[in-house]
Amino acid sequence: MKRPDSFTRRKFIASTATGTVGTVLAGNISLLGSPLQAVSELAIKGGKPVRTADWLKWPRWYSDAEEPMLSVLRSGDWYRGRGTKGTEFERLYAELIGSKRAVATASGTAALETALHVMGVDAGDEVIVSPYTFIATYNVVFNQKALPVFADTDQETFNINPHKIPEKINERTRAILPVHILGLPADMNRINAIAKKHDLVVIEDACQAWLAEYDGKKCGTLGDLGCFSFQNSKHIPSGEGGAIVGNDDKIMDHCYSYHNCGRAFGNSMSAFQGYPFRGGNKRMTEFQAVILMSQMQRARADADKRLENALYLDSTLKDIPGIIPYKLTEGATRSAYHLYPFRYKKEYFDGLPREKFLAALRAEGIPCDGGYGPQYHDGLMEEALSSRGYKRLFSKQRLNRYREELYNLPDNDQLTREAVWFFQNMLLGEQKDMDDIVHAVQKVYENRKQLL
């Protein structure tokens, strides 16, 4: 495929506007040109599914990793204290992302915990967080004995709404933790401006945003520190794994020290001996590093394919009533598409519940999911707030007010009821595979009354 630094959403849509991709749904004619009568019985009701072929399996294994893996195995140098692969991976990953330095960690959660500690988030602090995210983003704040304070979501972009952040800032606020969720860049210019005004640090949760771009830079390089994950589902997977990226040598030396049991590291710590800092063992293994260096070789090509297919879905799904694809935030130029999201408006489907819509799509051979729920209503919140530690750190009034705030996230609550996701491996298919997705969504729309 031709990539494209110049391959933008606007150019893609312009190039397809006169073809069938841009066709508006009308009468009995499909968006993609096939008569709807031929697919009138839904698979969930016994009809023929749109798709029976398998989707690409994930993760993918490449033979070029086998010999390096065997070499590490035979060497006995399995941890980075005696190996070289972790250091080599850090150099290559920093180059890929466009940062000065990287520190490889055991997981994305370990990366976030390290970053929060190094940037001074401590017991009794508050951290402003997006509520639409994987639970690890909340947990790392709780693990610092701090409060994750939620600013509501922008439903169009699926990201934290920067206009909702200032009202959450108080004398205890230490950091903003924006999440480039699903690979969609958060509004970093506005977030950084707010942080600068209030003297706050910014730690990017870019755990789903490898090679996503905002304002001409890669996500993860726009705040004080950026954190990534390489868990099994991720675009650059190693089963588990993570990384912190940054440009300040002193901060990055501290990250390395913290993730390596507190041992002094780098020029900024040359005067220290022994274990002068708090830390833990959050190191990446040599095996993880070898797998990642193999996976990285395909990262750019895979990212280009996902982009091409996502733009195609953007231009087709939007013409189906009740289907509203995500919107890139102002300043964002490229998503990583860890997941492809849209909002499902059931009123256009005669009130068909989202769960029935999802079940019908799956029956047509299209894997899909409803995404994150309102996890802040789960038990982990009350478990933390009711603990002895939090009762010592925060007043009863603050904890009660925090509980109330969890029920004042209307935009995020609505998004959790409407979101639909397609998975990143699906976006590595060909256009005919994307056509299957669009045909299936349209088929459910046209035959929605069968499900009522």
ChimeraX attribute file (.defattr): number of C-alpha atoms within 10 A of each C-alpha:
attribute: neighborCount
match mode: 1-to-1
recipient: residues
	/A:1	7
	/A:2	10
	/A:3	14
	/A:4	9
	/A:5	7
	/A:6	8
	/A:7	14
	/A:8	16
	/A:9	19
	/A:10	9
	/A:11	12
	/A:12	15
	/A:13	17
	/A:14	13
	/A:15	12
	/A:16	14
	/A:17	13
	/A:18	10
	/A:19	10
	/A:20	13
	/A:21	21
	/A:22	20
	/A:23	18
	/A:24	16
	/A:25	16
	/A:26	10
	/A:27	7
	/A:28	12
	/A:29	14
	/A:30	21
	/A:31	23
	/A:32	19
	/A:33	12
	/A:34	12
	/A:35	12
	/A:36	18
	/A:37	12
	/A:38	9
	/A:39	20
	/A:40	15
	/A:41	18
	/A:42	23
	/A:43	21
	/A:44	18
	/A:45	12
	/A:46	9
	/A:47	13
	/A:48	16
	/A:49	22
	/A:50	22
	/A:51	18
	/A:52	12
	/A:53	9
	/A:54	9
	/A:55	16
	/A:56	13
	/A:57	8
	/A:58	14
	/A:59	17
	/A:60	11
	/A:61	12
	/A:62	11
	/A:63	8
	/A:64	12
	/A:65	16
	/A:66	13
	/A:67	11
	/A:68	17
	/A:69	17
	/A:70	11
	/A:71	11
	/A:72	18
	/A:73	13
	/A:74	10
	/A:75	11
	/A:76	10
	/A:77	17
	/A:78	17
	/A:79	17
	/A:80	18
	/A:81	12
	/A:82	11
	/A:83	16
	/A:84	15
	/A:85	25
	/A:86	24
	/A:87	16
	/A:88	14
	/A:89	24
	/A:90	21
	/A:91	17
	/A:92	15
	/A:93	23
	/A:94	20
	/A:95	13
	/A:96	15
	/A:97	20
	/A:98	19
	/A:99	22
	/A:100	16
	/A:101	20
	/A:102	28
	/A:103	26
	/A:104	32
	/A:105	33
	/A:106	21
	/A:107	24
	/A:108	26
	/A:109	24
	/A:110	27
	/A:111	30
	/A:112	31
	/A:113	24
	/A:114	25
	/A:115	28
	/A:116	25
	/A:117	18
	/A:118	20
	/A:119	19
	/A:120	13
	/A:121	21
	/A:122	18
	/A:123	17
	/A:124	18
	/A:125	21
	/A:126	25
	/A:127	29
	/A:128	23
	/A:129	24
	/A:130	31
	/A:131	29
	/A:132	29
	/A:133	23
	/A:134	18
	/A:135	13
	/A:136	14
	/A:137	23
	/A:138	24
	/A:139	20
	/A:140	21
	/A:141	26
	/A:142	21
	/A:143	14
	/A:144	18
	/A:145	19
	/A:146	25
	/A:147	28
	/A:148	26
	/A:149	23
	/A:150	25
	/A:151	28
	/A:152	23
	/A:153	24
	/A:154	21
	/A:155	22
	/A:156	17
	/A:157	22
	/A:158	31
	/A:159	27
	/A:160	29
	/A:161	23
	/A:162	22
	/A:163	14
	/A:164	14
	/A:165	21
	/A:166	15
	/A:167	8
	/A:168	13
	/A:169	21
	/A:170	11
	/A:171	8
	/A:172	12
	/A:173	22
	/A:174	25
	/A:175	24
	/A:176	25
	/A:177	27
	/A:178	30
	/A:179	31
	/A:180	29
	/A:181	26
	/A:182	25
	/A:183	23
	/A:184	32
	/A:185	32
	/A:186	31
	/A:187	23
	/A:188	23
	/A:189	17
	/A:190	16
	/A:191	21
	/A:192	20
	/A:193	13
	/A:194	19
	/A:195	20
	/A:196	12
	/A:197	9
	/A:198	16
	/A:199	13
	/A:200	19
	/A:201	22
	/A:202	27
	/A:203	24
	/A:204	28
	/A:205	30
	/A:206	31
	/A:207	31
	/A:208	31
	/A:209	29
	/A:210	28
	/A:211	24
	/A:212	25
	/A:213	24
	/A:214	25
	/A:215	16
	/A:216	11
	/A:217	17
	/A:218	22
	/A:219	35
	/A:220	31
	/A:221	24
	/A:222	20
	/A:223	23
	/A:224	19
	/A:225	29
	/A:226	26
	/A:227	34
	/A:228	29
	/A:229	32
	/A:230	24
	/A:231	20
	/A:232	14
	/A:233	18
	/A:234	22
	/A:235	27
	/A:236	26
	/A:237	24
	/A:238	24
	/A:239	16
	/A:240	19
	/A:241	28
	/A:242	26
	/A:243	29
	/A:244	34
	/A:245	29
	/A:246	23
	/A:247	17
	/A:248	13
	/A:249	14
	/A:250	14
	/A:251	17
	/A:252	24
	/A:253	20
	/A:254	25
	/A:255	29
	/A:256	26
	/A:257	26
	/A:258	25
	/A:259	25
	/A:260	22
	/A:261	17
	/A:262	19
	/A:263	20
	/A:264	22
	/A:265	20
	/A:266	14
	/A:267	10
	/A:268	14
	/A:269	15
	/A:270	9
	/A:271	9
	/A:272	12
	/A:273	10
	/A:274	8
	/A:275	13
	/A:276	13
	/A:277	14
	/A:278	13
	/A:279	20
	/A:280	15
	/A:281	14
	/A:282	22
	/A:283	25
	/A:284	24
	/A:285	21
	/A:286	25
	/A:287	21
	/A:288	25
	/A:289	24
	/A:290	21
	/A:291	23
	/A:292	22
	/A:293	23
	/A:294	21
	/A:295	20
	/A:296	18
	/A:297	11
	/A:298	13
	/A:299	15
	/A:300	14
	/A:301	15
	/A:302	19
	/A:303	23
	/A:304	20
	/A:305	17
	/A:306	25
	/A:307	22
	/A:308	23
	/A:309	21
	/A:310	25
	/A:311	16
	/A:312	21
	/A:313	20
	/A:314	21
	/A:315	19
	/A:316	24
	/A:317	22
	/A:318	18
	/A:319	18
	/A:320	19
	/A:321	18
	/A:322	17
	/A:323	22
	/A:324	20
	/A:325	22
	/A:326	18
	/A:327	16
	/A:328	20
	/A:329	20
	/A:330	15
	/A:331	16
	/A:332	22
	/A:333	18
	/A:334	26
	/A:335	27
	/A:336	27
	/A:337	27
	/A:338	26
	/A:339	25
	/A:340	25
	/A:341	26
	/A:342	26
	/A:343	23
	/A:344	23
	/A:345	19
	/A:346	16
	/A:347	11
	/A:348	14
	/A:349	22
	/A:350	13
	/A:351	12
	/A:352	17
	/A:353	17
	/A:354	20
	/A:355	14
	/A:356	15
	/A:357	20
	/A:358	21
	/A:359	15
	/A:360	23
	/A:361	25
	/A:362	18
	/A:363	22
	/A:364	25
	/A:365	19
	/A:366	27
	/A:367	16
	/A:368	17
	/A:369	19
	/A:370	20
	/A:371	18
	/A:372	18
	/A:373	19
	/A:374	18
	/A:375	18
	/A:376	19
	/A:377	12
	/A:378	10
	/A:379	9
	/A:380	15
	/A:381	19
	/A:382	13
	/A:383	10
	/A:384	18
	/A:385	19
	/A:386	12
	/A:387	10
	/A:388	9
	/A:389	13
	/A:390	20
	/A:391	14
	/A:392	10
	/A:393	14
	/A:394	17
	/A:395	11
	/A:396	13
	/A:397	9
	/A:398	11
	/A:399	18
	/A:400	12
	/A:401	11
	/A:402	17
	/A:403	16
	/A:404	10
	/A:405	13
	/A:406	18
	/A:407	12
	/A:408	13
	/A:409	16
	/A:410	12
	/A:411	15
	/A:412	26
	/A:413	19
	/A:414	15
	/A:415	24
	/A:416	20
	/A:417	19
	/A:418	21
	/A:419	24
	/A:420	25
	/A:421	19
	/A:422	20
	/A:423	18
	/A:424	23
	/A:425	21
	/A:426	23
	/A:427	26
	/A:428	22
	/A:429	15
	/A:430	13
	/A:431	14
	/A:432	9
	/A:433	18
	/A:434	19
	/A:435	19
	/A:436	19
	/A:437	23
	/A:438	22
	/A:439	24
	/A:440	25
	/A:441	21
	/A:442	24
	/A:443	25
	/A:444	25
	/A:445	19
	/A:446	21
	/A:447	16
	/A:448	19
	/A:449	12
	/A:450	12
	/A:451	16
	/A:452	11
